[in-house]
Amino acid sequence: MNRDTTIVGHLSAGLPKPLDLGNGLVAGSFGGDASWLSIGAPHPVHGFVELSAAPPFDEGHRGDPAAVRRYRGQLTEERFAFLRLDLPGEDVSGRWAGVDGEGRLVWRRTGAGWTCSVTAWALPDGPALVQHYVIEATQEVRAALRCGGRLERCALAEITEVNPPQPLELHSDMGVSPDELVINASDLASSARVEVQAAAGHWIPDADSTARWEVIADAGETLEITVTVSLTSPPWPDDEHRTATTPAPRITDPAGTLGRITAGAVRYVLGCTAVSVGGGERAILTDHRLLPLSWTRDAYYQALLLLCAARDEESVTDVVADHLRWLWGRGRAPGTPWMRSHLPDGRPKDLAVQADQQLYPLLELADYRRVTGRWPSPPGESGGDPAKRWGELVAEVWRDLPRDGHEGLLAGAENPADDPSELPFALSNQILYWHTAMQLAPWSAELGLDALGLVKTADDLRAAVARAFTCNGPFGPQWAYETDGHGNHRLYQDANDLPTAFAPIWGFCLADDERWSATMRFAFSAHNPGHVNGRYGGLGSAHTPGTWTLGDAQELAVARTTGDSARVTAVLDRIDRVAGVDGLLPETYQADNAHWLARHWFGWPAAVFGILHLGITGARPNGWHE
């Protein structure tokens, strides 16, 4: 396996990642100099399109992990911005960037004879982002906005490729008028507009398919410039009823590491990953740049975060209802399982079936019912008893779960890390299966599911896990990562297998269960092939090097469950060093220095930390126990 660890990409203002902004209709990323790296939106035919100036992905390198990581790194580089404000004699080391108390992005730049403050926000009711510059000059300053880029379908370059998209030959052209640029891609039926409001100046076309807007600030003058970038794609079904997401006002002054991560995760989900794809429907994506696709696993934890953070705010819980309609409607063909990943329009992208991803939609529905006290309107339904229709859908999925007959265990060809299973039955899938049955059970009568015997299924499953997964490990009897049910076991633990670490929190076992304790001791030891050694070492995963932040979330859960306060402090100190100024987290970071290593955009890890935080502070997520 290629374990290339080359880091590509340079950001100023001390940022480990770009800053992101969105409103559920569009999402964009910005550099430490306030430059525009991208603005993108879901597309009803091509998945996700964005305006960018980064080099395109070389299709000849599909399936090459090192090439994919280099390409992803380039997406973070300020030199590949499609829009920037050039100012003379800047003190680059003095740049500052962050997020203000209202969730707006803010920057400060300084240079010889000037200061520049920048604020960016999303329009509340349209597919556009806005940036406002204030230049205060103590001597004459000549500045220029520069714009040049192209509209493209997102490359969707994966480390673990299954079904890559077909290559497209796309072309963009730029139209220039005094106050507006229009970048059009007729092959995508999409266009972007760059509008400027300023006291003077106009767009001037250059020979290299770029344009500039020159301004002069006299000594003692304050000059203001407002730039609005909008992105228009073909209409979605019921397009007139597509709406932006509500802003995230609840966690405006977060305290401590977990508070900052939680606030950032809520902002990111509402702004950038919970995207509107029709009236009353939203896909929840894993991120808005690298893989704007939906995994039911990633989406579940983001949806649960919203239910935990704003359970009494209907505008936020409605986002989860919209997602459930998309998930069970457009995101799933009747009689077929959910695939590894889906495009925003619901079509499968990666045609692999994973057992746990058949369970998370059921669990999200049960969580929504418990938190809100009601069932959402089902997909395609405008009246009648919603519980009856949801019960029919749940029963169909439950009957089709991949039970192979061996004590009712769920089998899977891929594990939750998107890697091929070595043995058919994964421990974390069985714990999740048990948890899902227990969370659906209180609503069995409402849904008409009494015949499924959910509680008995859960009881039988817990006993089957004890029989099939118990094996000898370095710290005594423990649970195996995988088994074939016939005495063969695989000892391993992966950062992606959260249910194993959450077993006592969910109530599958007690916190002092000897087999669970030995399993987690093994997970965070050198005996585990998934463990990463180093000053900032921890739990990792086979297909991507480095310490995984999802592994850190597991360690935090274990430390809290076992009452190990010193370990809690150590995990929080480590994750505080890693987290970006916006509270978001990478997939992995280097074990020797905590520098970001893989996936600068990833919604799942921060969402999990947010859920753990809200559990700590009292607004406990449904189904979680102290």
N, C-alpha and C positions, 0 to 999 in steps of 0.2 A: 504494500500500500504506500502511495506517495505521501510522505509526511512533511512536505514543503512548508516552511514557516515564514516565508518572505513577507514582510509587511510593506505594502505600497500605500502611499497617500500621505499628504502633509496638510495639516490644518493649523491656522494661526490662532491667537487668543487662548492658547493652552487647551484647545478643545480636543478630546479624544475621538469625537464624532461630530458630524454636522448637526446643526439645529433644525428641527422639523416643525412644520406648521400645516394645519389643514382644517377642513370643516365637514368632512364626510362626502363632499362633492369633488374636491381637489385636494392634493397634498403636495407639499414642496419641501426642499431641503436647502440650507444656506450654510455658507462657510463662515469662518471666524472673522472675515473681513466684510460680512454682510452680503457677499456675492450670492447670486442665485445659482444653485447647482442643478435644480430640477423643479418642475411642476408637472404633476401627473394626475391621471384620472382613470377610473375603470372604463372599459370600452366594450360594448355589447357584442363585438365580433372578434376582436383581437386581444381580449383580456385586460390589458392595462397599457396605456400609452403615456409618454412623457416627453416634455421639451427639455433638452439637455445638449451640452456640447462635448460630453465625454466621448472618447473613441468607442466605436461599436465593438461588440463582442465578436471575436473571430470564430465563426461557426466550425472551422476546422479543429478547434480545441474543445469541442463538446466532450465531456467525460474526463477532462484533464483537471484534477483538483488544483494544481499549481496555477494553471491558466485562469481558472475560475476565480481564485483568490486574488490574482493580480488585477483582473478586470474589476472585481468588486472594490478593490482598493482605489482604483482610478476614479470611481464614482464619488469618492470623498474629497478629491483634490480640487483646491480653489482655482488652479490654473485651467481647469476644464469648466469653469462657470459659463453659463450662457448670457448672464447679465451682471455687470459690475459697475461701480462708481470709482473711477481712477482719480486720485488726489495727489498733488505733488509733495515730495519730500516727507513721506509719512514715516513716523516712528513705528515700525511694524511690531517691535517688542512691546509697545504700549497698548496694543489692541485689547479690548475687553468685550466679552459676549456672554449673554445669559438669558434668563427668563424672568419677567417681572411678576408681581403679585396677581396680575390679571391674566397671566398666561400668554402675554405677548412676548415676542423675541426682541431683544434689545442689544445694541452694540454701541461702543464708543471708540472712535479713532482720532488720533492726533497727529499733527505734523507742524512744520515750520510755518507759523502764522495762521493756524486754523485748528478748530476742533469740529468733529462731525458726530452727531448723535443720530442713531438710526433705530426705528421701531417698525416691527412688522406684525400684521395680524391678518386673519381670514375674514372675508366678507361674511356677514351672517346669513345671507340669502341668495348667494350665487356662486358659480364655480370660479372664484378668483381669490388671489392673495394680494395684499397691499403692503408697500414699504414706503416709509416716510423718512426723508433725510433732512436734518437741520445742520447747516454749515455756518459756523460763526468764524468770521475772518478778522484778523488783526492787521493783515496786509492783503494786497491783491492776491486772489487765488483763482487759478484756472483749473476747472475740473471737467470731467467728461464721463457720461454714461456710455457704456459700450455693450452692444447686444449682438449675439450671433449664435445660432444653434439650429437644431433640427428636431422634428417630431418623429418618434420611433416607437414601435412596440417594445415593451420591456423584454430583455433577452431571456429572462427566466433561466439563467445559467446555474445549474445545480452541481453540488459535489457528488450526489448520488443520483445520476440521471436514470430515468426509466423511459419516458416518452417525450423527448425534446420537441419543441414546436418546429414546424416547417419553416425554413428560412424565407424571408420576404425581401424583395427588392423595393425599397422605399425611397422616395425623393421629397424633399421639402423645398419650398421657395419662399422668399421674403418679399412682401410688398411694403413700400415705404411711403408714408404721407407725413406731413409736418408734425402732427401730434401723436401718431400711432404707427406701430409696426404690426403687420399681420404675417405670421409664419403658418403656411398652409401645407398640409400633406394630403393631397387628393386621394391617394391610395388608402388612407385611413379615414377619409371623410372627416378629418379633424383639423382644427386650426387654433392657434394661440394668438392673443392680442396683447401688445405691450403699449400701454397708454401712459403718458407723462403729463403731469401738471406742474408747471414752473412759471416764474415771472417772465422768463425770456428763454430763447433757444428753440430749436426744432431738430428733428431727426435728419441726419445727413447720411446718405448711403455711401458705403465704401466698396472697393473693387472685389473684396474677398467674401461677399455675401454677408457682410456685417454692416452695422450702422452705429453712429455715435450722436450724442446730444451734448453739445458743449455749453458750459455755463461759466460765468465770471462773477466772483464775489469781490466787491471792493472792500478796502480796509474799513473796518467798523461795521460792515454789513452782515446781516443774518439772512441767509438764503435757504429757502425751503423747496424741496422737490418731492413729489408724490408719484410713485410708480405703481400701477395696477396691472397685474398679469392675469389673464383669464384663459381658460382652456375649454374648448367646445368639442364634443364628440357626438356621434349619431345618437338619436333619442333612444331611451330605454322604454320598455313597456310602462304605460301609465306615467310617462315622463313628467307631465305637468304637476304631478303630486310628489315628485322627488324633493326631498328637503335636506338642508344641511343639518348636521348634528348640533345639539345644544352645546354651548361652551361648558368647560369644566370648572365651576366656581367653588366647589365644596372644599377643596384642600388648597387654599390660597397661601397659607403661611405654615408650611409643614415643618414640624420639629424633628430633628434627628435624621439619621440616614434613611430609615425605613419610611418616614414621612415624606422625605424628598423623592424617594423612588416611587412611592405610591402616587404622589401628585403627578409626577412625570408620566407614569403608566396610564393614569386616567386621561390625561391630556392627549397622549399619543393614540390611545384607542379611539376616543371620541373624534379626534381630528383626522387621523391618518389611516387607521385600519378598518374602522366600521364604516364602510363606504355604501352609499345609497345606489341601488341598482334597479330602482323602480318604486312605485308607490307602495309603501308599507313593507319594503324588503331591503335588507342590508346584508352584504357579505362581510365577514370579519376576516381580514387578511393577516398573514404572519408578519408582513411589513409592506411598505409602500414603494420600495425601490428594488431590492434584490430579488425577492420572490413574492410579488403581490398575488399570492395564491391563498386558498383557504384549506387548512388542515382542521378537521373537527377537534383535534386535540388542542392545538394552539388556541383556536377560537373559543373553546370552552373556558379556558382559564381567563381569557380577556373578558368574556361575558360575565363570568362569576365575579371578577373584579368590579365591574359596573354595578352588579346587584349588591355587592358588599358596600361599595363606596357611596351609593346614592339610592338606597332601597326605598326612600320616601319621595324621591324625585321622579315623577312619572315620565318626564321628558327623557330621562336617562334609562329607566327600565324599559321604555318603549323601544330603545335601540336594541335591547335583547329580544324583545318580542318580534321586531322586524327581522332580526337574525334567525330566529326560530322558524319564521315563515319561509325565509330563503332556504334555510338548511333542509327543511322537510319538504319543500316544494321544488323550486328550481334546482336546488343543490342535490337532489336525489331522484333518480328515475324510479317509478314504482316497481317494486319487485327486485331491485338491484341494491347492492351494498354501496356505502360511501367508499370512494376511492382514496388513495393516499392523499391526493390534493385535487382541488377544483379551481377553475377559473372564476373570476367574479360573476360571470353570467351563469354559473352553475355547472357548466360542462366539466367532465373529468379531465384533468391534465395528466397526472401520473397514474397509470392503470395498474395499481397494486392494491390489494385489500389487506388491511390491518385490523386485527380483532378489536383493539382498544378504541379505534375510531368508529366502530359501530355502537359503542357504549356512550361516548361523550354526548351525542345529541339527546339521548334519553335522559342523561343526568342533568343537562342544561334545562330541559323542559321541567323536570321535577324541582330543580332549584328555583326556577321562575315562579312556579306555582306556590312554593313555600314562602318565598320572599314577598311576593306581591299579593297573595291571597286569591289569585284568579288565574284562569287559563288564557293565553293569548288567542286571538282569532287564528284559526288554522289557515294554512295556505289554500287560496282559492275559495274560501268560505266567506259569505257575507251575512249569514244568519244561522239559526239553529243552535243546538247545544254544542259548544266547542269541546267539552270533555268527551262527548261521544266520538267525535271525529278524531281527536287526539288518541283516544283509546284504541281505535282501529289502526292508526298508524303505528303506535307503540307495539301493539300485538303482532303486527306484520314483521316488524324489525326483530322483536324478541324471538319469534318462531324461527327466523332465519339466521340467528347467531351461529357462528361456526363451532358447534359442539360436535365432536367426532365420536361420541359414545363412550369415551374413557372417563367415567365418573363425572360426566357433565362439564369437564374442563374445556375452556375455549382454546382453539388452535389458531395459529397464525403463521403465515409464510414470512412476514417481516416483523421485526420488533419495533418498539416505539422510537428508536433512533433511525428509522427508515433503512435499516440494514437487514440482510437475510437472516432469518432465525436458524440457529444451529440445531435446536431441538424444538418440537412443535408447540410446547406449552410454556408460556412465559409467566413467571410469578406475578409481576405487576398487573398483567391482564386479568388474572383471577381475582386479585384484591379489588381491582376496579369493578369487575363483574359483580362481586359481592356487594360493594358499596352502592352500585347502581340499583340492584334489586332492593336493597334496604331503603333507598331514598324514594323509589317508586311505590313501595309497599303501602305507605299511609294513604295514597291516592288510588289504591287498587279498585275500591268500590266506585269512586267517581268515574274512573276510566273504563269500568267494566272488565277489569283484568283479574278478578278473583280466581278464575280458572287456571291462571298461570302459576299460582302457588309461589309467589315471590319470596316470602319469608322462608318457606321450606327450601326453596332453591338456594337461598343464601346460607342457611344452616348446613345443608348437604355440601355446599361448596367449601365452606371453611374446614369441614372435616376432611374433604378430599385433598385440600392443600396440605394439611398436616401429614397425610399419608404419602402423597406423591412428591412433595418438594423437600421433605426433611432429609438431610444428609449430613455427613461429618465434614466439618470445616476446621480451620486453624484455631478457632476459639470455642470449639465444641459444636454440638448439633445446631445447624442453621438451615435456612431455606435456600434452595438453589435458585439461580436466575432463570434457568430453563430445565425442563425435563421431558422425557418421552413417555413418562408414565410407567416405564418398565424397568426402573432402577438406574437408568443413565441420567446423569445430572451435569449441568454446566455451572461452575462457580464463577460468577461475574456480577457486577452491578454497574449500571450506566446512568449518566446524569439525566437522561430522558425518562427514566422509569420512576416518576414521582410517587405513584401509589404505594410502592414498597416503603418509602420513608414515611408516608402519611398513614400507614396502617393503624397505629394506635390513635392518631387524631381522628380518623374516621370511625374507630370503634371495632375494627377487625380483630385486634388483639389488645392486650394490656401493655402499658408502657414498660413493664418489667418482664414481658414475655421473653424467655431465655432464647428461643430460636430467632425472634426478631432482633433482639439485642446483639446476638452473635452475627447475624446477617449484616447489620449496620456497622459493627466493628470491622468486619471483613471489608465492607464497601470502602471505608476510609483508611485502609491499610495497604501496605505494599503487596500484600497477597492478591489484591484485586488487579487484574490487568487493566481495568478502567481507571485506576488511581494514578494521579500525576504527582511526582515528587518535586519539591522546590520550596523556596521561602513562601511563595503564594500558591503552593500546590493544593490539590483537592481532587474531587471526583470529576472525571472527564468522560469521554466517549471514544469509541474505536475509530470513527471515520474523520474526526477533526482534532488536531492536537491542541494542547493547552488545558488549563483549568476552566471548567464550564460553570457559568453562573447558575445554571439549573442545578448543578451539583452543590453549589453553595447554598441554594435554597433548601435542598435536601438536608444539608448539614445543620442549617438553622432549625429546621423542623425537628430533627433528631435531638439537638441540644436543648430545645425548649421542652420536648416531650420527656427527656430524662432529667430535667432540672439542672443542667450543667451550665451555670451562669457564666463561668469563665470561657466556655466554648462559644456561647452566644456572643459574648463581647468580642472574641477573636474573629468570628465570622463577620460581624458587623463592621469591625475595623477594616477587614480585608475588602469587603464590598463597598465601603465608603471610599476607599482609595480607587476603586475601579469605576464607580458610577460617574457618568457624565454630569455636566452642570445642569442638564435638563432632567436628571434622575434616571435616565435610561441606561441599559446594560448591553454589553456585547454577548455573543454566544460564548466566546472563549477569550481568555487572556493568558499572557505568558506567565509561567509559574515562577520565574526568577525575578521579574520586576513589575508584574501586574499591568504591563502595557497591553492594550487591546490587540487581539490577534485575528479574530474571525467574526464576520457579520456585524457591521456597524449599525445595522437596523434589524431589530428582532423584538417583537412585541411580547413574546411569551415570558421571558425571565422576569422582567420588571413587574408584570402582572402577578406572577406567583409570589414575589416578595410583597407586593401590595396586599394580596390576600392574607398572607401570614401576618402582616402588620395590622390589618383591620381585625384579625382574630385576637391579636395581643391587646389591642386597645378597647375591646369590648363589643364591637359590632360584628360578632362572630359569624362567619359564613355558615350557611346551612350545612348541616351534617358534620361539622367539625366539633370535636369535643376536647376539653382541656384534659 
